[in-house]
Amino acid sequence: MLLLSACQKSSETDSTEARAASKARVEASIDGLDVLRSTLARQVDDPEAVDQSTFAEVCKPVGQRAQALAQEHGWTVQQLAARNRNPAHTLDDEARAAYERFEEDPDLKRVWHEDTVLDGTSGQRFFQRITVEETCLACHGPEENRPDFVKDGYPNDRAYGFEPGDLRGLYAVFVPDSLFATAQP
Ligand code: HEC
């Protein structure tokens, strides 16, 4: 009896640890994505020089890295916003609720929605705030200052007029339960 409860306790501890490790893996990956964007954005010091051909498109490579992470881990990785540039980046209902929490509480950086469902699959969903920095303004500042590749490429653009410190949007990561709390390299 004693042995049994000891065993149960240790498997509970294992699963708590495995869950914590899964969460930590998601959080570290998203921090990496955010650092990538900040680093690329810092390389754009001359907005006049930014055009379609420069490597400094900043947010497209971030989107590509997000898709690579998704493929590598079996997650869904999105960048969503209320005022979005790419029409594919609109908030779903759950993401909107998280966005509103970030809006209300500027100190809230990240939040997990546990035991949720995305497109019929149950899992765990993570949201992290994306904050506007000075270097973002080259492309997300005043409407008329946006580079031509943005004006031409995104006719329904709503992602301008931001100030440093503003909430720009959020990262959303969905981990299906079949992959959550399982050992991964
Ligand atoms: C060189 C121009 C440029 C700079 C600088 C830039 N962005 Fe972007 N941003 C874009 C483009 C273009 C898109 C649309 C990318 C796509 O089609 O996926 C975008 C999209 C985004 C998105 C996805 C949501 C949406 O609106 O589609 C977020 C979030 C974002 N940017 C945040 C930032 C932040 C934060 C910074 C500064 C650290 C920044 N951007 C700097 C050009 C830029």
Residues whose N, C-alpha, C, O or C-beta is under 5 A from the ligand:
A	BS01	HEC	R37 S38 A41 V44 V50 A56 E57 V58 C59 K60 G63 Q79 L80 A81 R83 N84 R85 N86 H89 I130 T131 V132 E133 T135 C136 A138 C139 A159 R168 G169
